[in-house]
Amino acid sequence: MAIPQVALGDPPRRATPPRPRSGSGSGSRSDARAALKDSASVGLGFLPLGLAFGALVTQSGLDWWWAGLSAALIYGGSFEFLLIGMVTAVAPLASIAVTAFMVNVRHVFYALSFPLHRVRGRLGKAYGTFALTDEAYALTAGAQARSWPGRRILWLQLFLHLYWAGSAVAGALLGSLIPAGVTGLDFALTALFTVLALDALRDLRGDLPTPVLALLSAVAARLLFPDRLLLAAFVLFTAGLLARHLLTARRARRA
């Protein structure tokens, strides 16, 4: 039997284990599981809102599939509630367009700090821009979300979208079973934003001027521009943040 010859100075070779690929399916599944956990609390808050919206669609005389179509293609939250009344009142398209702009113009300010740069691909960026909601922005604005990859952010937005669309369709199908005198479902929106605001305050970690500036901007907008409260508050808050940034940078240069 032939004996294999091995050089005296050569160490034995070891098999190198294969490296996991960055784009493997296991990584995508882990991001999906993490995003499902992240979106669970907010998604549960979507359920009563979606049920109320779906019930409103059928009670307004529209077919049930209008709820799913609106939730899937418009995905505008509060604007969808306004749109039902405008559609049933046969409002002009110009009025609908202006209302949509005034209600959703706040998303322009969200885009300034939303981590869309982590999302890869044109299709991913397009969907991330379309699905940029108040809740998605709040969940990705915390300190823990600064290390989230783009896949996790997209999964988060997709799960929130599915929560809203699914609950809207369920509400439309079950709308006839909900009594007309039921009250309190609309308070779920207020409770949801209250919880998101408390989470944001905890992430500030002692940065008191930011919430104070937001409060002062809202009060000033309410007094000076009551008809354009939301837009004016965002403009004032953004101007205040820019002014604070410039003052801080100037003091840093002098020091």
Buried (B, 14 or more C-beta within 10 A) or exposed (E): EEEEEEEEEEEEEEEEEEEEEEEEEEBBEEBBEBBBEBBEBBBEBBBBBBBBBBBBBBBEEBEBEBBBBBBBEEBBBEBBBBBBEBBEEEBEEEEBEEBBEBBBBBBEBBEEEBBBEBBEEEEBBEBBBEBBBBBBBBBBBBEEBEEBBBBBBBBBBBBBBBBBBBBBBBBBBBBEEBEEEEEEBEEBBEEBBEBBEEBBEEBEEEEEEBEEBBEBBBEBBEEEBEEEBBBBBBBBBBEBBEEEEEEEEEEEEEE
